[in-house]
């Protein structure tokens, strides 16, 4: 498998935007400082330890059984505790990340309140929760030209389950979807092997930033290590654009409480929804969303 192309010339945002338009992704090394990422990683690791998911060894968390599968009660409790951590939200509201997203989209941006910490078990412990190739637009809806910031919360070699990205796949349009063999994760692209995609992977390190278009096909790599692979997803769209109402809610709501119930220790008052946003029902068809393209990333 090839290596993801690097984009490092941040002094010229046009170059970064053109790379995103051509590739469907940009990978920027050392975008964040180690301290910025540690402010997220430390509370995430503490939650995993406190909730009995595993123990720390050499800057990684080694899982202990039984497996807490995606959607289980213990999984939801863990995600709830993580979502109460203010720094998980501040990284998309302050500093360099929203500035970069504004430059890429060419307008003021809105950081979606819904974000997610991904906890990837070693594959041999939990093969049925491997996330297959998919496009995020299926779930996000709202604005077609939504950008996803994937932030690794550790140093992960290619065999540690980091994201695999299909180079240029955002130009293929919206692909048909199927669930996995258990009927879960309904956004998996069907018959993906027939497209002969150009798959790329990377050695992700603390401080790296991977940005993808919402139509870019990507998948979770098999984690062949003995530790968790941890990452954070943040999403951005235009302040004057459309957003799916579900993107304003916590992940797994209503199984998780409202933001107002989880933000008691935050220095900012939960999430303010700008009046310029066009809030759309989650029932709006993906075909209509595809017709409403504000830009020409693909």
For each residue, the residues with C-beta under 8 A, 3 or more apart:
1: 158 164 199 200 201
2: 167 198 199 200 201
3: 200 201 202
4: 25 27 165 167 200 201 202 210
5: 19 23 27 167 200
6: 27 28 29
7: 15 16 19 26 27 28
8: 28 29
9: 12 15 16
10: 13 16 28 31 100
11:
12: 9 15 16
13: 10 16 17 100 103 104
14: 17 18
15: 7 9 12 18 19
16: 7 9 10 12 13 19 20 26 28 100 103 104
17: 13 14 20 21 103 104
18: 14 15 21 22
19: 5 7 15 16 22 23 26
20: 16 17 23 24 25 26 104 147 211 213 297
21: 17 18 296 297 298
22: 18 19 168
23: 5 19 20 26 167 168
24: 20 165 166 167 168 169 170 171 212 213 215 216 297 298
25: 4 20 165 167 210 211 212 213 216 218
26: 7 16 19 20 23 210 211
27: 4 5 6 7 202 208 209 210 211
28: 6 7 8 10 16 31 208 209 210 211
29: 6 8 205 207 208
30: 205 207 208
31: 10 28 96 97 100 207 208 209
32: 36 37 91 96 151 206 207 208 209
33: 36 37 207
34: 37 38 206 207
35: 38 39
36: 32 33 39 40 91 95 207
37: 32 33 34 40 41 151 153 206 207
38: 34 35 41 42 206
39: 35 36 42 43 87 91
40: 36 37 43 44 85 87 88 91 151 153 232
41: 37 38 44 45 153 154 206 230
42: 38 39 45 46
43: 39 40 46 47 82 85 87 88
44: 40 41 47 48 82 85 88 117 153 230
45: 41 42 48 49 56 61 230
46: 42 43 49 50
47: 43 44 50 51 78 81 82 85
48: 44 45 51 53 54 61 78 119 228
49: 45 46 52 53 54 55 56 61
50: 46 47 81
51: 47 48 74 77 78 81
52: 49 64
53: 48 49 61 63 64 68 78 119 228
54: 48 49 61 62 63 64 227 228
55: 49 61 62 64
56: 45 49 59 60 61 62
57: 60 61 62 227
58:
59: 56 154 155
60: 56 57 154 225 227 228
61: 45 48 49 53 54 55 56 57 227 228 230
62: 54 55 56 57 226 227 228
63: 53 54 67 121 122 125 227 228
64: 52 53 54 55
65: 125
66:
67: 63 121 125 126
68: 53 72 74 75 78
69: 72 75 126 128 129
70: 75 129 184
71: 75 76 184 252
72: 68 69 75 76
73: 76 77
74: 51 68 77 78
75: 68 69 70 71 72 78 79 119
76: 71 72 73 79 80 252 255 256
77: 51 73 74 80 81
78: 47 48 51 53 68 74 75 81 82 119
79: 75 76 82 83 116 117 251 252 256
80: 76 77 83 84 256 257 262
81: 47 50 51 77 78 84 85
82: 43 44 47 78 79 85 88 117
83: 79 80 88 117 250 251 256 262
84: 80 81 262 263 265
85: 40 43 44 47 81 82 88 89
86: 89 90 265 266 267 268
87: 39 40 43 90 91
88: 40 43 44 82 83 85 91 115 117 232
89: 85 86 92 93 113 115 266
90: 86 87 93 94 95 268
91: 32 36 39 40 87 88 94 95 97 151 232 234
92: 89 97 98 111 115 149 234 236
93: 89 90 98 111 268
94: 90 91 98
95: 36 90 91 98 99
96: 31 32 99 100
97: 31 91 92 100 101 149 209 234
98: 92 93 94 95 101 102 109 111 236
99: 95 96 102 103
100: 10 13 16 31 96 97 103 104 211
101: 97 98 104 105 109 111 147 149 211 236
102: 98 99 105 106 107 108 109
103: 13 16 17 99 100 106
104: 13 16 17 20 100 101 147 211
105: 101 102 109 145 147 236 237 238 295
106: 102 103 295
107: 102 238 239 240
108: 102 238 239 240
109: 98 101 102 105 236 237 238 239
110: 236 237 238 239 241 243 274 277
111: 92 93 98 101 234 235 236
112: 115 140 146 234 235 236 237 243 247 248
113: 89 247 248 249 250 259 271
114: 235 246 247 248 249 250 251
115: 88 89 92 112 232 233 234 235 251
116: 79 232 233 251
117: 44 79 82 83 88 153 230 231 232
118: 220 229 230 231 232 233
119: 48 53 75 78 228 230
120: 161 220 223 228 229 230 231
121: 63 67 125 126 129 223 228
122: 63 125 126 223 224 225 226 227 228
123: 126 127 130 161 222 223 224
124: 127
125: 63 65 67 121 122
126: 67 69 121 122 123 129 130
127: 123 124 130
128: 69 180 181 182 184
129: 69 70 121 126 184
130: 123 126 127 220 222
131: 134 185 219 220
132: 180 185 188 189 192 219
133: 166 188 189 192 197 217 218 219
134: 131 138 177 185 187 188 189 217 218 219
135: 138 174 175 187 189 214 215 216 217
136: 139 140 146 148 187 212 214 216 235
137: 140 141 144 146 174 214 215 286 289
138: 134 135 141 174 177 186 187 286
139: 136 187
140: 112 136 137 146 214 235 244 247
141: 137 138 244 246 247 280 282 284 286 289
142: 146 237 241 242 243 244 247 280 289
143: 146 237 238 241 242 243 289 292 294
144: 137 214 215 289 290 292 293 294
145: 105 213 214 237 238 241 293 294 295 297
146: 112 136 137 140 142 143 213 214 235 236 237
147: 20 101 104 105 211 212 213 214 235 236 237
148: 136 211 212 213 214 233 234 235 236
149: 92 97 101 209 210 211 233 234 235 236
150: 163 209 210 211 212 231 232 233
151: 32 37 40 91 208 209 210 231 232 233 234
152: 155 156 162 204 205 206 208 210 229 230 231
153: 37 40 41 44 117 206 230 231 232
154: 41 59 60 206 229 230
155: 59 152 203 204 205 206
156: 152 160 161 162 203 204 205 225 229
157: 160 162 203 225
158: 1 162 201 202 203 221
159: 221 222 223 224 225
160: 156 157 221 223 224 225 227 229
161: 120 123 156 220 221 222 223 224 225 229
162: 152 156 157 158 201 202 203 204 221 229 231
163: 150 201 204 210 218 219 220 221 231
164: 1 199 200 201 218 219 220 221
165: 4 24 25 169 199 200 201 210 212 216 217 218
166: 24 133 169 197 198 199 200 216 217 218
167: 2 4 5 23 24 25 197 198 199 200
168: 22 23 24 171 198
169: 24 165 166 172 195 197 198 215 216 217
170: 24 212 213 215 216 217 297 298
171: 24 168 298
172: 169 175 195 215 217
173: 215 290 298
174: 135 137 138 215 286 290
175: 135 172 189 190 192 195 217
176: 189 190 191
177: 134 138 186 187 188 189 190
178: 186 188 189 190
179: 182 183 184 185 186 188
180: 128 132 183 184 185 188
181: 128
182: 128 179
183: 179 180
184: 70 71 128 129 179 180
185: 131 132 134 179 180 188
186: 138 177 178 179
187: 134 135 136 138 139 177
188: 132 133 134 177 178 179 180 185 192
189: 132 133 134 135 175 176 177 178 192 217
190: 175 176 177 178
191: 176 194 195
192: 132 133 175 188 189 195 197 217
193: 196
194: 191
195: 169 172 175 191 192
196: 193
197: 133 166 167 169 192 217
198: 2 166 167 168 169
199: 1 2 164 165 166 167
200: 1 2 3 4 5 164 165 166 167
201: 1 2 3 4 158 162 163 164 165 221
202: 3 4 27 158 162 208 210
203: 155 156 157 158 162
204: 152 155 156 162 163 208 210
205: 29 30 152 155 156 208
206: 32 34 37 38 41 152 153 154 155
207: 29 30 31 32 33 34 36 37
208: 27 28 29 30 31 32 151 152 202 204 205
209: 27 28 31 32 97 149 150 151
210: 4 25 26 27 28 149 150 151 152 163 165 202 204
211: 20 25 26 27 28 100 101 104 147 148 149 150
212: 24 25 136 147 148 150 165 170 216 218
213: 20 24 25 145 146 147 148 170 216 297 298
214: 135 136 137 140 144 145 146 147 148
215: 24 135 137 144 169 170 172 173 174 298
216: 24 25 135 136 165 166 169 170 212 213
217: 133 134 135 165 166 169 170 172 175 189 192 197
218: 25 133 134 163 164 165 166 212
219: 131 132 133 134 163 164
220: 118 120 130 131 161 163 164 223
221: 158 159 160 161 162 163 164 201
222: 123 130 159 161
223: 120 121 122 123 159 160 161 220 228 229
224: 122 123 159 160 161
225: 60 122 156 157 159 160 161 229
226: 62 122
227: 54 57 60 61 62 63 122 160
228: 48 53 54 60 61 62 63 119 120 121 122 223
229: 118 120 152 154 156 160 161 162 223 225
230: 41 44 45 61 117 118 119 120 152 153 154
231: 117 118 120 150 151 152 153 162 163
232: 40 88 91 115 116 117 118 150 151 153
233: 115 116 118 148 149 150 151
234: 91 92 97 111 112 115 148 149 151
235: 111 112 114 115 136 140 146 147 148 149 247
236: 92 98 101 105 109 110 111 112 146 147 148 149
237: 105 109 110 112 142 143 145 146 147 241 242 243
238: 105 107 108 109 110 143 145 241 294
239: 107 108 109 110 274 276 277
240: 107 108 276 277 278
241: 110 142 143 145 237 238 277 278 294
242: 142 143 237 277 278 279 280 289 292
243: 110 112 142 143 237 247 248 277 278 279 280
244: 140 141 142 247 280 281 282 284
245: 248 249 279 280 281 282
246: 114 141 249 253 282
247: 112 113 114 140 141 142 235 243 244
248: 112 113 114 243 245 271 273 279
249: 113 114 245 246 253 258 259
250: 83 113 114 253 256 257 258 259 262
251: 79 83 114 115 116 256
252: 71 76 79 255 256
253: 246 249 250 256 257 258
254:
255: 76 252
256: 76 79 80 83 250 251 252 253 262
257: 80 250 253 261 262
258: 249 250 253 261 262
259: 113 249 250 262 263 270 271
260: 263 270
261: 257 258 264
262: 80 83 84 250 256 257 258 259
263: 84 259 260 266 268 269 270
264: 261
265: 84 86
266: 86 89 263 269 270
267: 86
268: 86 90 93 263
269: 263 266 272
270: 259 260 263 266
271: 113 248 259
272: 269
273: 248 277 279
274: 110 239 277
275:
276: 239 240
277: 110 239 240 241 242 243 273 274
278: 240 241 242 243
279: 242 243 245 248 273
280: 141 142 242 243 244 245 284
281: 244 245 284
282: 141 244 245 246
283:
284: 141 244 280 281 288 289
285: 288 289
286: 137 138 141 174 289 290
287: 290 291
288: 284 285 291 292
289: 137 141 142 143 144 242 284 285 286 292
290: 144 173 174 286 287 293
291: 287 288
292: 143 144 242 288 289
293: 144 145 290 296
294: 143 144 145 238 241
295: 105 106 145
296: 21 293
297: 20 21 24 145 170 213
298: 21 24 170 171 173 213 215
